[in-house]
Amino acid sequence: MSVLLNPKDKIEGLARGLAVLEAFSEARPRMAAQQTADCTGLTRTAARRQLLTLTHLGYLATDGKLYWLTSRVLRLAQSFIDSSRLARIVQPYLQRIAQGLQETAYMSVLDGLDVIYIARQGPARSTSTGYGIGERLPAALTAAGLVMLSHLGDDEQTEWIDKYEIKNFTSQTISDKTLLASEIKLPRSQGWAISESQVDINYRGIAVPLLDHKGALHGALSVTISLVHEEREAALKRVLPILRDTANSLRNLI
């Protein structure tokens, strides 16, 4: 839930420091002060001060010119995972899904343009496969992302699509924003989403929304399964009832 902040209560230094940390990415793993300034809208002097402070605190390392993230930033993510009431509630239910389907089950949330997996459970044979806790993927390319995006308002969906940058992971990845807009709207009416060969050519994802008793969206439950041995309709028939029953069981608990 977002909070309306009185401007006099805002700590600008903290906001700027977090903006600097978030500016690092796969495309920008190492940055100098000027590049950091360009990414964050800070002056070069302000960006340099932020970089030096974050280095002193252990969140960045430097060779004197370039800066990069250290593993200390993972403490922030781990603190969320450890303290997340929702992840703790969902975990035993994911275990039931995994045991019932012999597939890896996930709970994820929407964060801007991405989905983040905050809980997972897999059968013994697949403990080393799939997505890890804390992993991010483009929301448009996952069943979980599609089902959560479908619960945004029309204006929010339009704004989201405008911001989204197409990334082609496979030959099947949706690369047309008009088609993507249609894909986003469909899960809201049917109550589930499916995504095939978008991130990995050999896998499909199936997801349902995780709603509370008032109908508010809290995330998505999903499984990722192989395309090789099962047709689409057979997969939906096998997986959807269990996902739906689990989501319904959780409505009064979250």
C-alpha positions as CSV (number, residue, x, y, z in Angstrom):
1,M,0.0,0.0,0.0
2,S,1.4,3.4,-1.0
3,V,1.4,6.2,1.5
4,L,0.8,9.9,0.8
5,L,3.9,11.7,2.2
6,N,4.0,15.2,3.6
7,P,6.9,16.9,1.8
8,K,8.3,18.1,5.2
9,D,8.6,14.4,6.3
10,K,10.6,13.3,3.2
11,I,14.3,12.6,3.8
12,E,15.8,13.6,0.5
13,G,19.2,12.0,1.2
14,L,17.6,8.6,1.8
15,A,15.5,8.9,-1.4
16,R,18.6,9.8,-3.4
17,G,20.7,7.0,-2.0
18,L,18.1,4.4,-2.8
19,A,17.7,5.9,-6.3
20,V,21.5,5.4,-6.8
21,L,21.3,1.7,-5.7
22,E,18.4,1.1,-8.0
23,A,20.2,2.6,-11.0
24,F,22.6,-0.3,-11.1
25,S,21.3,-3.1,-13.5
26,E,22.4,-5.8,-15.9
27,A,23.0,-3.1,-18.5
28,R,24.8,-0.9,-16.0
29,P,26.7,-3.1,-13.6
30,R,29.5,-0.6,-13.1
31,M,29.1,3.2,-13.2
32,A,31.2,6.3,-12.7
33,A,29.8,9.4,-11.0
34,Q,28.7,11.1,-14.2
35,Q,26.8,8.1,-15.5
36,T,25.2,7.7,-12.1
37,A,24.2,11.4,-12.2
38,D,22.7,10.9,-15.7
39,C,20.6,7.9,-14.6
40,T,19.3,9.5,-11.4
41,G,18.9,13.1,-12.3
42,L,21.4,14.2,-9.6
43,T,24.3,16.5,-10.2
44,R,27.7,14.9,-10.6
45,T,28.8,16.2,-7.2
46,A,25.6,14.9,-5.5
47,A,26.0,11.5,-7.2
48,R,29.6,11.3,-6.2
49,R,28.7,12.0,-2.5
50,Q,26.1,9.3,-2.6
51,L,28.4,6.8,-4.2
52,L,31.1,7.5,-1.6
53,T,28.7,7.2,1.3
54,L,27.2,3.9,0.0
55,T,30.8,2.6,-0.5
56,H,31.6,3.6,3.1
57,L,28.5,1.7,4.3
58,G,29.5,-1.4,2.3
59,Y,26.8,-1.4,-0.3
60,L,29.1,-0.5,-3.1
61,A,32.7,-1.2,-4.0
62,T,35.0,0.9,-6.2
63,D,38.4,1.0,-8.0
64,G,38.5,4.7,-7.6
65,K,36.7,5.5,-10.8
66,L,33.9,3.0,-11.2
67,Y,31.4,1.7,-8.6
68,W,29.5,-1.5,-8.3
69,L,27.1,-3.3,-6.0
70,T,28.3,-5.6,-3.3
71,S,26.6,-8.6,-1.8
72,R,25.6,-6.5,1.2
73,V,22.6,-5.2,-0.8
74,L,21.2,-8.7,-0.6
75,R,20.6,-8.1,3.1
76,L,17.7,-5.8,2.2
77,A,16.0,-8.4,0.0
78,Q,16.6,-11.2,2.6
79,S,15.1,-9.0,5.3
80,F,11.9,-8.7,3.2
81,I,11.8,-12.5,2.6
82,D,12.4,-13.2,6.3
83,S,9.8,-10.7,7.6
84,S,7.1,-11.3,4.9
85,R,3.9,-12.5,6.6
86,L,2.4,-13.3,3.2
87,A,5.3,-15.6,2.2
88,R,5.1,-17.5,5.5
89,I,1.4,-18.0,5.1
90,V,1.6,-19.2,1.5
91,Q,4.6,-21.5,1.9
92,P,2.8,-24.6,3.2
93,Y,0.2,-24.2,0.5
94,L,2.9,-24.1,-2.1
95,Q,4.2,-27.4,-0.7
96,R,0.7,-29.0,-1.2
97,I,0.7,-27.7,-4.8
98,A,4.2,-29.1,-5.5
99,Q,3.3,-32.5,-3.9
100,G,0.0,-32.7,-5.7
101,L,1.3,-31.8,-9.1
102,Q,5.0,-32.9,-8.9
103,E,5.9,-29.5,-10.3
104,T,7.5,-26.3,-8.8
105,A,5.0,-23.9,-7.4
106,Y,5.6,-20.1,-6.8
107,M,4.1,-17.1,-5.2
108,S,5.1,-13.8,-6.8
109,V,4.3,-10.1,-6.5
110,L,4.3,-7.3,-9.1
111,D,7.1,-4.7,-8.8
112,G,6.9,-2.1,-11.5
113,L,7.7,-3.8,-14.8
114,D,8.7,-7.1,-13.2
115,V,7.4,-10.0,-11.2
116,I,9.5,-11.0,-8.1
117,Y,9.2,-14.5,-6.8
118,I,9.0,-14.3,-3.0
119,A,8.2,-18.0,-2.2
120,R,8.7,-21.3,-4.0
121,Q,8.4,-25.0,-3.4
122,G,9.4,-27.8,-5.7
123,P,9.4,-31.6,-5.6
124,A,12.7,-33.3,-4.8
125,R,13.4,-34.0,-8.4
126,S,13.3,-30.3,-9.3
127,T,14.8,-28.5,-6.4
128,S,17.6,-27.2,-8.6
129,T,15.4,-26.0,-11.5
130,G,13.1,-23.0,-12.0
131,Y,13.3,-19.5,-10.6
132,G,14.9,-18.7,-7.3
133,I,13.4,-16.6,-4.4
134,G,14.0,-13.0,-5.2
135,E,14.5,-13.5,-8.9
136,R,12.9,-11.0,-11.2
137,L,11.4,-11.5,-14.7
138,P,9.6,-9.1,-17.1
139,A,5.9,-9.3,-16.0
140,A,4.6,-9.4,-19.5
141,L,6.4,-12.7,-20.2
142,T,5.1,-14.7,-17.3
143,A,1.7,-16.1,-16.5
144,A,1.9,-14.7,-13.0
145,G,2.8,-11.2,-14.4
146,L,-0.1,-11.4,-16.9
147,V,-2.7,-12.3,-14.2
148,M,-1.5,-9.5,-11.9
149,L,-1.4,-6.9,-14.7
150,S,-4.9,-7.8,-15.7
151,H,-6.1,-6.5,-12.3
152,L,-4.7,-3.0,-13.0
153,G,-7.2,-0.3,-14.2
154,D,-7.3,0.5,-17.9
155,D,-5.3,3.7,-17.5
156,E,-2.7,1.9,-15.4
157,Q,-2.4,-0.9,-18.0
158,T,-1.9,1.7,-20.7
159,E,0.8,3.5,-18.7
160,W,2.5,0.2,-17.9
161,I,2.6,-0.9,-21.6
162,D,4.0,2.5,-22.6
163,K,6.9,2.1,-20.1
164,Y,7.6,-1.5,-21.0
165,E,10.6,-2.2,-23.1
166,I,10.3,-5.3,-25.4
167,K,12.9,-8.0,-24.6
168,N,13.0,-11.0,-26.8
169,F,14.1,-14.1,-24.9
170,T,12.9,-16.6,-27.4
171,S,11.5,-16.7,-31.0
172,Q,8.0,-16.9,-29.4
173,T,8.4,-13.8,-27.1
174,I,5.5,-11.4,-27.7
175,S,7.1,-8.3,-29.3
176,D,4.0,-6.4,-30.4
177,K,2.5,-4.0,-27.7
178,T,-1.0,-4.2,-29.3
179,L,-1.0,-7.9,-28.9
180,L,0.4,-7.6,-25.4
181,A,-2.4,-5.3,-24.4
182,S,-4.9,-8.0,-25.4
183,E,-3.0,-10.6,-23.5
184,I,-3.0,-8.5,-20.4
185,K,-6.8,-8.0,-20.4
186,L,-7.8,-11.6,-20.9
187,P,-6.8,-13.1,-17.5
188,R,-9.2,-10.8,-15.6
189,S,-12.3,-12.2,-17.2
190,Q,-11.2,-15.9,-17.2
191,G,-9.6,-15.9,-13.8
192,W,-6.2,-17.4,-14.9
193,A,-3.3,-16.9,-17.3
194,I,-1.0,-19.1,-19.3
195,S,2.3,-18.2,-20.8
196,E,4.2,-20.4,-23.2
197,S,7.8,-20.2,-24.6
198,Q,8.2,-16.6,-23.6
199,V,11.3,-16.8,-21.4
200,D,12.3,-20.4,-22.1
201,I,11.2,-22.1,-25.3
202,N,10.5,-25.4,-23.5
203,Y,8.4,-24.2,-20.6
204,R,4.9,-22.9,-19.9
205,G,3.6,-21.1,-16.9
206,I,0.0,-21.2,-15.5
207,A,-1.1,-18.8,-12.8
208,V,-4.1,-17.6,-10.8
209,P,-4.5,-14.4,-8.8
210,L,-4.1,-14.4,-5.1
211,L,-7.0,-12.3,-3.7
212,D,-8.2,-11.6,-0.2
213,H,-11.8,-11.9,1.0
214,K,-12.5,-8.3,-0.2
215,G,-11.2,-9.1,-3.7
216,A,-7.9,-7.1,-3.3
217,L,-4.9,-8.5,-5.2
218,H,-1.9,-9.6,-3.2
219,G,0.1,-11.5,-5.8
220,A,-0.2,-14.7,-7.9
221,L,0.2,-18.4,-7.5
222,S,1.8,-20.2,-10.4
223,V,3.6,-23.3,-11.6
224,T,6.1,-23.7,-14.4
225,I,5.9,-27.0,-16.4
226,S,7.6,-28.5,-19.4
227,L,6.0,-28.3,-22.8
228,V,7.5,-31.5,-23.9
229,H,5.1,-34.2,-22.6
230,E,1.8,-32.5,-22.2
231,E,-0.6,-30.5,-24.5
232,R,-1.9,-27.1,-23.4
233,E,-5.5,-28.3,-22.6
234,A,-4.3,-31.3,-20.7
235,A,-1.9,-29.1,-18.6
236,L,-4.7,-26.6,-17.8
237,K,-7.1,-29.4,-16.8
238,R,-4.4,-30.9,-14.5
239,V,-3.1,-27.7,-12.9
240,L,-5.9,-25.1,-12.8
241,P,-8.2,-26.9,-10.3
242,I,-5.4,-27.2,-7.7
243,L,-4.2,-23.6,-8.2
244,R,-7.8,-22.3,-7.9
245,D,-8.6,-24.4,-4.8
246,T,-5.4,-23.2,-3.1
247,A,-6.1,-19.6,-3.9
248,N,-9.6,-19.9,-2.5
249,S,-8.3,-21.5,0.6
250,L,-6.0,-18.5,1.2
251,R,-8.6,-15.8,0.7
252,N,-9.6,-15.5,4.4
253,L,-6.0,-15.9,5.6
254,I,-4.3,-13.0,3.9
